[in-house]
Amino acid sequence: MAGIQIKEGEVTATIYGLIKDQRYSDTIEVLNNIIQTYDKSRPALSLLGYCYYQLQDFVNAADCYEQLASMNPDVDEYRLYYAQSLYKAGLYEEAMKVSSQIDNPTYRQKIAKLQAGIRFGQEDFAGTKNLVDEGADDEPDTLVNLGCLLFKEGQHEAALQKFVQAQQVGGETPALCYNIALCHYLMKQFKQSLDFVSSIISKGISEHSELAVGMNTEGIDVRSVGNTLTLHESALIEAFNLQAAIEFQLKHYDLARVALTDMPPRSEEELDPVTLHNTALINMETNPSEGFQKLQYLLQQESFPPETFSNLLLLYIKYEYDDMAADVLAENPHLHSMYLNDYLFKFLEAMIMRQTSPEEAYKRLDVLAADLTKTLRKHTKAVQESRKSHDDEAAKQAIHEYDETLEKYIPVLMHQAKIYWDRENYQQVEKIFRQSVEFGNDHDAWKLNVAHVLFMQENKYKDAIGFYEPLVKKNYENILDISAIVLANLCVSYIMTSQNEEAEVLMRKIEKEEEHIAYEQPDKKLFHLCIVNLVIGTLYCAKGNYEFGISRVIKSLEPYQKKLGTETWYYTKRCFLSLIENAAKHMIMLKDDTLQDCIMFLDHCEVYGRNVTAQVEPPLDPQKMHKGQNTVTFEARLLKALLIKFMWN
């Protein structure tokens, strides 16, 4: 036989040996060859159905069990397996029809559980409840099913209690641990959720070394473990996805990526929809083109994670592909009510209009902001009344609802402000923020953007410090977690208000942290201090002191192999273009030494910038730049040519 060599008289032993070793794909190859030789072989078909089921290929498993049920109409076991395979394949109507044909007291309880699962899959929760109620109240499966129903109704705390009860009665299983972890996650109890996730992963590693957990992260080349029943029952995929989601929520993006690479290895075509969705989302910053492709692919499938639709639309908005967001909304009207709440739909409608009709977009956002403001005041009053009556539970609920509403309000406010920010009308932006101080004052995003708009007005550096400083001090011990531009703007604000010592202290702190990381990770590029110096250099250039400004820029990029990157080059070339423009217009005079330093600097950039991207291209732009032209080397040559041309003239 092709692929698998079987000695004469050892077919049965070989097949069962392969199954014992969980080599189901190889077993399927052997069994298909047998079936071609011995048509309708009952033992071969039975084993084939079992192997397909183990590989989670439920459609082919259902086909095998359908043939077996037809060949052996008196064997109800085959009908049950057929119905189970149809259910697992998501073919709920067919599964219900087949299961209803089984009239055997031996399987009555199993059929009731199967039909409850089918009704649940069809979102017939009333029908599910009726079937679940037929089981014993203290039976683990009944408790789990009741927990699932409560979960679907959004009663996560009540669902959690049922899952914990089921665990106490029937013992700990990976699936139950995952259900408990998911409830904690949706209740924002991330620490408790991670504890249960860790339990699932530890058990999976100790009991299933063959699933190669963590091998991809360590860079070990391993083959796919496939979508086996063992993998499914271990709940490892679900656990790692939940871990990634928690780390993503906590803004620990590197840890979120590690969680996804720690998963048992599978080829991309084997990935489940949730993993594909999370991979797209978590890697969006580093590979947006691929992220959009994955989300678009998921949306074309019959079933996909419910967050896919809204996340794709919001990412189109984030990357300013408003026309694409409008197209997706128009092409999928049936998904609006299923996956978009009223707030999100109105928000998306307003955002789609911001490029073609910014005034109308602002009005719509303003209406949405007014509604959210009323709701925030209502929740504030509820918190106050609950505290007065010493009702801690009601106060906790009111605070939770207030926080959720605030998270909706802040994006609306920021996009209102951005409409005027794009027009460089910073005074109007400041006015919008002042009007929202009642609710935004305690939110970091509000404080940060107030600081930015004060900084941009150039005569309010002292006020900007008042907003930047608390944000920096809050994360002072992990200063490199703070955006480099925030640190740079704070340093510039210190310098512009004659607080040079404060700026130097902050820069020394950044330098010390970078040195510490460089010692542990010598190959890692660190840009924080470089960007701070570049922004300071840009400030001096903007004030007309090009000799000092350019010298600061040049010095900030040393050593080039560690400091030259796409972001640092962006600030660098702006200063050089400004220098060349003003020199060409004879608005500034430059010493020969300064020009020679510039030429030498650009020579270095040409050498070290061959593999450094010069510009971040729009992810969905059909016209891609030539790879050779989108490098620092290419742009450094252009700048050098312009400088030499100026020197010759």
C-alpha positions, 0 to 999 in steps of 0.5 A: 500500500502507498505510504504505509508498508504492511506485511502479509497477515499483519493488517489488523495488528498494524491498524490497531498499532497506528491507532494506539500511536494516535497516527490517525491520518496514516490509519485513514490512508490504510483503511481507505485502501482496504475499503476500495478493495473490500467494498462496504467493509463494516469493521473498516468503515467503523474504524474509519469513522472513529479516526475521522472523529478523532481528527475532528473531521466530523463531516467525513465521520458522519458520512462513515456512520451514515453508511454504517447505520444504513447497512445495519439499521438494527444497530442504534449505536451507529445512529447515535454516532451519526447524530453526534458527528452531524452535531459536531459538524454544526449540521443541527437540523440533520442531527436532530432528525437522526437523533429523534429516530432512535427509540432505545431506552439504553441511549435515552439519557445520551440522546437527551444530552445530545438534543440539548446541545443541538438546541443550544447550538441553534440558540433555542435556549427555551428548548435547551432548558426543557431538555436540561431540566429532565436531568438530575439537578446535581448531575455534573452535565446538568450543572454545566448545561445550566451554567452555559444557559446562564452564560448565554443570558449574560449572567456570568456570576450565576454561571460561574457558580454552576460551573464551580458546583459541577467541578465539586461534584464531578471533579476538575476537567480542562473544559470546566476550568476553561468555563470558569476562567472565561466567566472570570475574564468577562467579569474583569477578574483577570488574575483569577482567570489566569490562575485557571488558565495556568492550571489547564496549561500545566496539566496539558504539558504534564499529560500530553508532551506530544502536543509540543506546547511552547516549541514554536516560541523557543524556535524549535521546528516541529510538525503540526499536531493536527486537530485531534480529539486529544487536543480538543479535550485538553482545552489548550487552544482555548486556554492559550487564546484566553491568555492572549486575550487577557494580556491584550486587554492589559496591554501586554502585547508581547506576552499576548503574542507569546501566548499564541506561539506557545500553542500546540503547533498547527498549520495555518489551514488547521487553525480554528476561527478564534485563533485566526481572529486573535492572531490577526488582532494581536499582530495588527501593529506589526503586520496589518495587511495580513491581519486584514486578510484574516479578518476578511476571510473569517467574515466570508465563512458561515460561522466566525467569532462574534467580535470579527464583524465589529473589529474589522469595521473598527480597524478600517476606521483606525487605519482611515479606510472609511470607504471600506468600512462603509462597503462592509456595512452596506454588504452585510445589513443582516449582521448589524443587529446580530453583532453591533449594538446601537452605540457602535452602529451610530459611532461607525456611521459618524466615523464613516462620514468624517472625510466626506462631511466632517461637520456632519460627522461632528454633529452625529458624534456630538449627539452620541456624546450628549446621550452618553453624558446623560448616562454617565450622570445617571450612573454617578447619581446611582453610585452616590445613592448606593453609598448613602444607603450603604449598599455596597453591591449596588454601588459596585454595580453602578461603578461598573456601569459607569466605567463601561459607559466612560469607555464608550464616551472617551473614543467619541470625545477623542474623534470629535477633537481629532476633526479639529486637530487635523485642521490644526485648530488646537484652541477648539480642541482644547475647548472640547476637552475643557467642556468634558473635564467633568468625566474625562479628568480621571481618564489617562487618554483624556489627560494625555491628549490634553497634554498634547494639545497644550504642547502644540500651542507652544505658549502653554508648555507649563500647563502641558507639564502639569498633564504629562508629569503625572502620567510619566511618574505613574510609570516611572519605574517602567519608563520605557513602557511610556511612549517615546513621544510623551517623554520627548514632549515633556523634556522639550516642555522642561527646556522651554520653561527653563527647567533643564535640570528636570529634563536631564534627570529624565533623560538619564533615567531613560538612558539607564533603563536602555543600558540595562535592557541592552545588557540583557538583550544586546541585539534589541534596538531601543529608540526612546532616548534617541527620539527624545534627542531627535525631538529636542534637535527638531525644536532647535531647528524649528527655532532657527538654530540649525547648527546645534539642532542638526548636531543633536540629531546626528549625535542621537543616532549613534551607534547607527546599527542600534539607533537607525529605524523607521521612526527615528529616520522620520524625525531625522529626514524632516530636520534635513529637509527643513535645513536644505529648504531654508538654505536653498532660500538663503534664509540661513547660513551654514558653515562648511564644517556643518555641511561636511558633517551632514554629508558624512552622517548621510554616508553612514545612514546609507551604509546602515540603512539598507535593511531599514524601511523608510516609510510605513506603507498603508496596509491595503494600498494597492500600489506598493513602493519599490522595495529598493526605494523604501529604504533609509539608504535610498532616501539618504542618497536623495538627501545627500544629492540635494545637499551636494547640489546646494553646495555646488550652487 
